[in-house]
Amino acid sequence: MGTTRCSLNFFHGRVASRVEHGQVDLVLHIDDGLLPVHFQSERLYRENWVCVVARDSRFGDRLSLKEYLAASHIVVGTYAGVQTIPDKQMAAVGENRRSCIRVPYFGVALQCLAGTELVLTLTSGMTSVVKRDRRLRLVKAPQELHGFHFLMAWHPRLDSDAPHVWLRQALRTIVPVGGQAH
């Protein structure tokens, strides 16, 4: 008797091709419009944007759009060098944020903030990490940064595949209560 395989990946630039060719069964991805339109997808939960600054920085409890744009940012390049959603949302209002540091991971970005006037934009699901670091504090993001959904996505050929149906159901059972990341 053979072994049934289900693979799970977080989305990155080449994974769409791997899903297309049956090398990856399921991806976890932000709803930023970059998934191929023929993929099946389901919303798992909603994320909102928050900003993180050094505890002793000059910023108040909320950043206005003007303050946000005037600030220097640490940007996490999660896809092709761009943190897609915040940059797309700024472009939608005709603006760009100034990035002075680009890093590949949020953990690295958080380590760069203490003692600076830099701003890091990250998802509400990561707030517990920030709250444990006494050198940092959370600041409300500008209202122009809108929340987004986190998806699971797969190729339609797997819609009725029993192991894949099981995997999707297992993911649904671990979604945060109320479909909102905390």
Residue pairs with C-beta under 8 A, 6 or more apart in sequence:
4 163
5 25
5 163
6 25
6 26
6 163
6 164
6 166
6 167
7 23
7 24
7 25
7 26
8 24
8 25
8 26
8 27
8 28
8 167
9 15
9 18
9 24
9 26
9 27
9 28
10 27
10 28
10 29
11 27
11 28
11 29
11 30
11 34
11 35
11 79
11 153
12 79
13 79
13 80
15 24
15 27
16 27
16 35
16 36
16 39
18 24
19 25
19 27
19 39
19 153
19 154
19 155
20 36
20 155
22 155
22 157
25 154
25 155
25 158
25 164
25 167
26 152
26 153
26 154
26 158
26 164
26 167
26 168
26 171
27 35
27 152
27 153
27 154
28 44
28 150
28 151
28 152
28 153
29 35
29 41
29 150
29 151
29 152
29 153
30 47
30 84
30 85
30 148
30 149
30 150
30 151
31 41
31 43
31 148
31 149
31 150
31 151
32 84
32 85
32 88
32 148
34 79
34 84
35 41
35 151
35 153
38 156
39 153
39 154
39 155
39 156
40 153
40 154
40 155
40 156
40 158
40 159
41 151
41 152
41 153
41 154
42 151
42 152
42 153
42 168
43 149
43 150
43 151
43 179
44 149
44 150
44 151
44 152
44 171
44 172
44 175
44 179
45 149
45 150
45 175
45 176
45 179
45 180
45 181
46 147
46 148
46 149
46 150
46 179
46 180
46 181
47 123
47 124
47 125
47 147
47 148
47 149
47 150
47 181
48 123
48 124
48 141
48 147
49 85
49 86
49 121
49 122
49 123
49 124
49 141
49 145
49 146
49 147
50 121
50 122
50 123
50 124
50 127
50 130
50 138
50 139
50 140
50 141
51 59
51 63
51 68
51 119
51 120
51 121
51 122
51 138
51 139
51 140
51 141
52 110
52 113
52 119
52 120
52 121
52 122
52 130
52 136
52 137
52 138
52 139
53 59
53 113
53 117
53 118
53 119
53 120
53 136
53 137
53 139
54 113
54 114
54 115
54 116
54 117
54 118
54 135
54 136
54 137
55 114
55 134
55 135
55 136
55 137
56 115
57 116
57 117
57 137
58 117
59 67
59 71
59 117
59 119
59 139
60 139
61 139
61 140
62 139
62 140
62 142
63 71
63 119
63 139
63 140
63 141
63 142
64 142
65 93
65 95
65 142
65 143
65 144
67 142
68 97
68 119
68 141
68 142
69 90
69 95
69 96
69 97
69 98
71 97
71 98
71 117
71 118
71 119
72 98
72 99
72 100
72 117
72 118
72 119
73 97
73 98
73 99
73 100
73 101
73 118
73 119
73 120
73 121
74 99
74 100
74 101
74 102
74 103
74 109
74 112
74 113
74 118
74 119
74 120
75 83
75 87
75 97
75 99
75 101
75 102
75 103
75 109
75 121
76 83
76 102
76 103
76 104
76 105
76 106
76 109
76 120
76 122
77 83
77 102
77 103
77 104
78 84
78 104
81 102
83 121
85 148
86 97
86 121
86 145
87 96
87 97
89 144
89 145
89 146
90 96
90 97
90 144
90 145
93 144
97 121
100 118
101 109
101 112
101 118
103 109
103 112
106 120
106 122
106 126
107 129
109 120
109 122
110 120
110 129
110 130
110 133
110 136
112 118
112 120
113 120
113 135
113 136
114 133
114 135
114 136
115 135
119 139
121 141
121 145
122 130
123 181
124 147
124 180
124 181
124 182
125 181
125 182
127 138
127 182
128 182
130 136
130 137
130 138
131 138
150 181
152 168
152 171
154 164
154 168
158 164
176 182
